[in-house]
């Protein structure tokens, strides 16, 4: 390299240094620490001891952790399809250019921008069996958060309410990016109403659909604040999602080594799900209009 090229390279790396420090300190370093903790035993106070694969054997044979994985998958099955369908329906309305569109988009996105704990507290009052807004509206007495059969659907409803606006914004951007020539050509061929959505809009939105589904699954698996505020993982562990289980294992039970193993397992599950989604959409997506 010439002297000028070395100088340009040094300037380039200097400009990248703040970002590299952020990535290394807040992304790569925590991953290394979690992997290191997964083979050590520590009670948060005493000395740290190397235990090899004992934490892994303990976690992989733990039925309670398996139950948390199943609960999270069930919550994902409840939340992601509903919020995606509702988000697309809302986007179809918001994508129409007219007065008030910007205001409506902001209003729909407000629940997503609110603190999850605050949202959980508000919905806890709405679901309250005595004096709650929902029971008062229905004129009945239902234990929405205390009944094992209703707790998980109630949490799913809150999460859908929080995320619909966020999903709709991406669909709005995707719909507006579709060339008008394609829609006009479809209209000339008789593609109107549902046919227009089924054969023109949805195929063009596959990149957006992949992003929405992938991030939706990630969001559900990372959910902690709202579930903690609503149910604390109960009743009867029906809402004990993996984030709650990892938190309880790390801080309530003082076993950060086991919690680290759980985090790695969750990462592996999310990796498999994301790869499966990518392979499904890869051969069905055109990024060139």
N, C-alpha and C positions, 0 to 999 in steps of 0.2 A: 504493500500500500504506500502511496505517496504521502508526503507530509500533509497535504491538503485533505486527502481522504481520511487520514487518521484524525485530523482536527474535526472534520465533519462527523465522523463516527463518535468521537468523544462528546461533541455537543448533543448528538442524538441520544446517546445513553444518559447524558445528564438531564435531558428533558424527560426521559422515560423514568428516571429514578424515583420520583414521588409515587408514580403508579406502581412501579415494581415493589417499593416498600409496602404499599397498601396490600398488594396481592400476596406478597410473602408473609406479612405480619398477620393478616386477617383471613387468609384462605389456606395457604400452604402450611404455615406453622401449626394452626389448629389441627389440620389433618394428621400431621406428624405426631402431635401430642396425643391425639385420640388413639392412633395405632400403638403408640408407646404405652399408654395407660391400659390398653386392652390386655397386655401381658404382665401387668403388675397389680398388686393388691395394696390398697391404701384406704384408711378410714377418715381422711381429711385432716387428721391431727397427728397421728403417729408416723413412724418411718415407712417408706415405700419399699415393698418387697417384690422381687421378681417371682412370678408364679407360673410362667410358661403359658400353656394352653388351658389351664384350669378354669379361667373365666369363660373361655369359649365353650368348654364342655358344659359348664353350669348353665350358661344362657341358652345354648341350643337345646338343652333338655328341660328348660323351664316352660311349663305349660302356661303360666300366667303371661309370659312374654308372647308365646304363640297366640294366646287369646287376644292380646293387644294388637297383634298384627292382623288377626281376623276382624277385629272391631274396626280398625282403620280401613281395611279393604272394603268392609261393608259401608262405612261412612263415605268412602270414595265413590262406591257404586250409587249411593243416594244423591250425592252432591254434584259430581261432575256432569253427568248427562242432563240433569235438570237445569243447572246454571248455564250450560252451553245452549240448550234449546231456548230457554227464556232470554238469554243474552242475544241470541240471533234474532228472536222475535222483536225485542226492544230495538235492536240495531236497524232492523228493516223499517221501523217507524222513524228513528232518529236520523237515518241516512237521507230522508227526504229534505231537501233544502227549503227552508222557510223561516219565518220569524220564530224566535224562541228556541231554536234548535240548540244553540250553545248553552242556554240556561238549563234546558232539560238534560243535556249531557252532564253538566256539572252536578245537577241534583241527583242523577242516577249514580254518579261516582262518589258522592259524599259518604255513603255507608262504608265503602272500601277504604276511604281515607281516615275514617274514625279509628280511634284506639280500640283494639279487640276487647280489652278488659272493660272499657266503658260500654261497648255494645253489649257485652255479656251481662253486665249489671242491669242495663235497661231492659233487655229481653227477659232477664230473671224476674223482674217486676211484671212484665207482660204475661209471663207464664205462671205467675203466682196463683196457687189454688184458691186463696182467699184474698179478695180485693184486686186480683190481677185483671188487666184490661181484656185479655182474650176470653176468660171465663165470664166476665161481666157482659161482654158483647154477645157471647153464645147463650148466656143465661143458664149455665151449668156449672158443675164442680168437677174438674178433671185435674189430676195430679200429673201435669205435663212433664215435669222434670224428675218426679219421684217414682213414677210408674216405669218399671223396667222395659216394658214393651213400647213406651212412648218417648223415652229419654233420647235415644239415638236419632229418631226422626225429628224430634224438636231441635236438637243441635244441628242436624242437617239443614233444617228450614232456616235457621239463623245464618248459617254459612252461605246458603244460596242467596239470601237477602243481602248479605254483605258483598258478594262477589259478582252479582248479575251486572251491575253497572260497569265494573271493570272489564268483564268479558264483552259487554256490548260495545265499548269504545273501540276495541280491536276489530270487531266485526264491522263497525261503521267505517273505519279506515279501509278495511278490505273491500267493502262494497263500493266505496267511492273510488277505489283504485281500478275497478273493472272498466275497461274502455267502453264508451257509449256505443261505439260501432258494433261491438259484439251483441249488446242488448238490443240495439235497433235491428240487426240482422235476424236475431231470434224472434223479435216481434213480427217481422215480415213473414217468417216461416210458421207463425201461429203459436209461438212459445209465450203464452201469457199466463198470469196467475201462478198456480202451483207448478206448472210445467216450466215456467221461467225460473222459478227458484230451484227446482229439481235438476234441470238439465243445463242451466247457465250459471246461476249465482253460486250454488253450492260447489260445483267442480272448480270454479275460479277461486273459491275461498279455502281450498285445501291447505295451503301453507298457513293461513291464519288459523284454521281448525286444528292443525297439528300443534301450533304454538299454544292455543287456548287449552287443549286437552292435556298437553304435557305440563304446563304450568299449573293447571287445575289439580292434577294428581300431586304435584310437588307441594302445593299449598295445603291440601288436606293432610298429607303426611307430616307437615310441619306445624299443624294446628295445635296450639297449646293454650293461649291466653283465653280465648272464648270458651273453650271446654272447661278450663279451670274456674272461670267466673260463673259458669252456668251449673255445672254438676260435680266438679271436683273428681271426675272419673266415675261416679256412681250413676244410678243405684245398681248394686250388685255387679259392679265393674262393667256395666253395659256401655259406658262411654269412656272406658280406659284406653284411650288411643296411645300410640307408641310414644309420642312426645311426652305425654303424662307419665308413662311407665319409665322412660329414661330419666325424667326429672325426679321422680320418686326414688328410683334406684340410686341416683347420684347424690341426692341431698337428704331425703328422708331416711333411707337405709344406709347412707354413707358408704356406698360401694361404687365409686367412680369407675373402677376397672370394669365391672359388669355393665355399667351404663355405656362405657366406650364401646364394648363389644356390640351392644344393642344398636348404637349409632352406626357402626360399620355394617351390620346386617341390614338395617333400614336403607343405607346407601346402596347396598347390593340389590335390594328389592326394587328401589327406584330406578337403578341403572337398567335392570332387566325390562321393567315396564316401559321406560323411555326408548330403549332400543327396539322393542317390539312395536311401539307406536311409529317410530321412524321408518322401520322396514315396511309397515303397512302403507304409510303415506308416500314413501319414496317412489314407488312405481305408479302412483296414482296422482302425482302432482306435477304440474307444469309451472315453472317460474317465469316463463316467457309468454306474454300475451301476443 
